[in-house]
């Protein structure tokens, strides 16, 4: 790993804090990728012109913050990033990941107009025979698949919605084109094991731990989406903030 010294002793910032932020920058910019081994303490002392105590404190802080992990007898490594989503306000995955500097993309797998099964119809409070758009997507962060998402949108809210609009704009921005604005959501989640079809889309083994998430999205008093997602447990976690 090549390093550029970014530590300055002529500014009123603690050396360990400067080093911590420089190491964090290298991780978040993917200069140091997931699983990369950090240089030794001695190497970092020489490169940055700081003491072992400074290096140890910076590394310890980053380990506490979840950026690094120590492996007995092997050294310190960049920890695989795990996105923590606080459930206290309305959000979209794309916007939350963008704040973390993570590129989020999606692949549309299915776009179909269907009469939904009873459980979906009841979740959307639809009458028998009413149609929905079934939008199935695989979503990626930094080109790594992390969730399979099935959204069901009542046709009445966006009758002219197309697969091309979703590919171009994303689902929620497409709804906004039809003057349908997501405002709040109710989510429920539980631990599950990945089934074969979802595991293939996510590129992992069947049976691995995952989060099963259901989401009912409202615009005013109208339910505009019922979503079922399976999220890889090793790359995502949820924190509930209570007040």
N, C-alpha and C positions, 0 to 999 in steps of 0.2 A: 504494500500500500504506500503510495506516495503522499506526502503531507506538505502543506505550505504553512509556515509559521504565521499564526494570526494573534499571538499573545503579545499584548503591549503592557509595559511596566510604567508607562507615563500617563496612564488614565486611572481614575479613582474607582476601578472595578477589581474585585478580588481575582487573583490569578486563577484559582480553582474554578470560579464562575466563568471566566473567559474560556478556559480550556473545556469546561463542560459544554458550553454553547457551540464551540468549534467542533467538538466531537459529535454533538447532536446534529449540527448542520450537515456533516458528512454522511450521517445515517439517513436523515430525511431527504437529502438530495440523491440518494442511492449511489454516492461515491463509495460508500461502504455498504455493500448489499447484505440482505438477510443471510445470516449464517457465516459472514466473514469474520475471520479471527483478527482481533486487535493486535497492534504491535506490543512488544513487551514494555513494561514500565521503564526500563532503561532506555529503550529506543524513543519513547515519548518524552522522557526527560531531556534527552539530547536534542531532539527535533524542536521542542517548544521552549527549551531553556528554563524549565521549572524543576522543582524538587519532586522526589518520590511521593512526599506527603500530598502535594498538590494533585499529582496524577491520581493517587488513590482516592482522594476525596471526590474528584470529578467523576471517576469511573463508578464509585459507590453510589453517587447521586443518580447517575444514569441507569444503574442497575435497579435502584429503588423505583425509578420512574418507568421501568419496563422497557428500556431501550437495549440493555445489555444483559447477558447472563454468563455466569462463570461455570465452567465445566471442570470438575475435579481432575487435576493432573494434565489438563489440555490447554487451559488459558481462558481468556474472556472473549466472547463472541457477540456479534450483533444479533439481537433477538428478533425472531419473526414478528412483524408488526401485528398487533391486535387492536382493532378499532373499538373504542368504548363509546357506546351511544347512551347518553343520559336521557331517560324517558320523562321529561318534564315539560316539553313544549313540542309543537308541531314541527316536523323536519322532513327533509328528503335526504336519502342516502347520498345522492350526488353532491348536494351542497355541503353536507357534513364532511365528506371525504375531501372535497375541494379545500376546506378550511385547514385540513391536515397536510395539504400538499400532495395528496394522492390522486392520481388520474383515475376517474371512474368512467367506464364505458359499458355498453350493453349490447347484446345480440338478440334480435327478435327471432324467436323460435316458432311461435304460433300466433297468427292473427285470424280469428274466426268469429263469425256471428252465429250464436247458438241459443237454444232454449236450455237454461241451466238446470242442473239437478236440484232436488228439493232443498238440500242444505244451503246451497248458494242462493237460491231464490228467497229463502226465509231470511238469510243474513242481509239481503238487499231490500227486503220487504216488498217484493214484487208479486204481482198476481200471476196465476198459472198461465203459461203460454207467453209471457213477456220475454223479450230477447235481451241478451247481453253480448258485448264484445268480450271474447276471451283473448287476453294478451299474455302470452308466456314469453318471458325473457330470461336469459342468463346474464348476470351482471358481473363485471370484472373490476378489480382495483389493481392498477399497475399491471394490466394484462393477465392477472391471475383470477380465475373464476371463484367467486365467493358466495353466490346465492342463485337459486332458481326461484323465480317469482311468477306466480300466476295471478293476474288481475282480472276482475270481472266488472265491466262498466255497463250500466243500463243503457241500451241503445237510445232511449228517449233523450238523454242529455247531450249526446254528440252523434246524431244519426249519420253524419257525413265523414266520420273519422275513418282514416285509412291507415294501412300498415306503413306507407311511405311517410305520412305525417309523423308517426311515432318514431320511425328510424331517424328522421331529420331533427325532430324537436324534443323527443322524450315524451313520456306519457302525460305528465302533469302540465307541461307547457302546451301540449296538443289540446288538452281539455280547456286550457285558458283561451285558446283560439276560438272556442265555442262558448266563451263567457261562463265557463264552469270553473270556479276557483276553489281548490282544496283549502279548507280552513282549520279543521281539527280532525283528530283521529283517535280511535280506541284500539289499543293493541293488546293481544294476549300471546304468551309464548310459553313453550315447554321444551324439555329435552327429548330428542328422538335419535334414532340411528338412521343413517342414510340408506335409502332403498336403492336398488340397482340402477333404475333409470336416472334418478337424480345424481347418483355418484358418478355415472358416466359423463353427464353434462359438466360436473364440477371437476372431473379429472382426479378423483380420489377413490379409495376402496369403499365398496359397499359395507355398511355396518359401522362406519366411523361416526363419532359423535357430531350432532348437529343441533341447531335451534329451529324449532317449528314455530313460525310466527304468523298470526292472523291479524289483519288490520281492516277496520271499517272506517272509511274516510267520508267526512261530511262537508257539504257546502251549504251553509245555513242549516236548515232542518232536513235537507235532502241527503240521502246516502248515495254517494256517487261512485264508490268503489268498494269492492270486497276483495282483499288480497290474501293469498296464501303463499308463504315463502319458506324455503328451507335454506338455512344459512350455515355455512361451515363453522363448526364450533371452535376450530383452531385459529380462525382469523377474525372472529367477531365476538363481542360480549356486550351485555346490556347492564347498565347501572340505573337503578331507580332512585331518583332524588325526591325526597319527601319534605314538605314544608307546611 
